[in-house]
Amino acid sequence: MKLKIILLILSAMSLKGIAQEINWLSLDNALALQKKTPKKIMMDVYTNWCGPCKMLDKNTFQNKDVVDYVNKHYYAVKFNGEGNEVVTFDNKTFENPNYNPANANRRNAAHQLTGYLQVSAYPTIVFFDEEANMIAPIRGYKTPTQLELYLKMFKNDDHRALDTQEKFNAYYKAFNPEF
């Protein structure tokens, strides 16, 4: 009897540990999918050494509401801002010519694409429209509720009408989070 109870507790714990995940893609794959089925792109620009990047992965990108919303409405891209991947974007090739493999898990040289996308801190979430035009880079760690504002604002193209800080502040104040 005790064995059955122990097995039941262990199976319940293992089911709780199964988390849904965001369907992360490479930028190349997201761009190819976007041509077939247009959706916006959300790109997480991170580094291996970045503590807030790890918090974003653990706390925000594991949140069920965030996972469901991103998987339904966006192509999600994970991009190492100091990695050595060669990327073609906007008819240009980007690489990291100063990448040092010995520093793979420490500070390394910035990838050329990070500068092109105006990434100046990690993490930065870069949003693109359905034609791969950059909408905005959003810097710093975001909670699920903080990220929800941007996910919904960009998905619904509400950002197009927010051409002043005052309009954004009013949008922010009126926003009712659900995550």
URDAWO-V404982 format. One record per pair of residues at least 12 apart in sequence whose C-alpha atoms are under 7 Angstrom apart, sorted by the first residue. I is the first residue (numbers start at 1). GAP is how many residues later the second one is. Records with the same first field share a line. If there is no record, write none. Layout:
I=GAP / GAP
This chain:
19=43
20=42 / 44 / 47
21=41 / 46
22=39 / 45 / 48 / 49
23=48 / 53
24=52 / 53 / 54
25=51 / 52 / 53
26=51 / 52
27=50
30=45
34=96
38=92
39=34 / 35 / 36 / 91
40=34 / 35 / 88 / 89 / 90
41=33 / 34 / 35 / 86 / 87 / 88
42=32 / 33 / 34 / 35 / 83 / 84 / 85 / 86
43=33 / 34 / 35 / 36 / 82 / 83 / 84
44=33 / 34 / 35 / 80 / 81 / 82
45=33 / 34 / 35 / 36 / 77 / 78 / 79 / 80
46=33 / 34 / 35 / 76 / 77 / 78
47=33 / 34 / 35 / 75
48=57 / 58
49=56 / 57 / 58
50=72
52=71 / 89
53=69 / 70 / 88
56=85 / 86
60=83 / 84
63=81
65=114
66=78
81=29 / 30 / 33
82=26 / 27 / 28 / 29
83=13 / 28
84=12 / 15
94=18 / 19
95=16 / 17
96=14 / 15 / 16
119=18
121=18
122=17 / 18
123=16 / 17 / 18
124=13 / 14 / 15 / 16
125=12 / 13 / 14
126=12
144=35
145=32 / 34
148=29 / 31
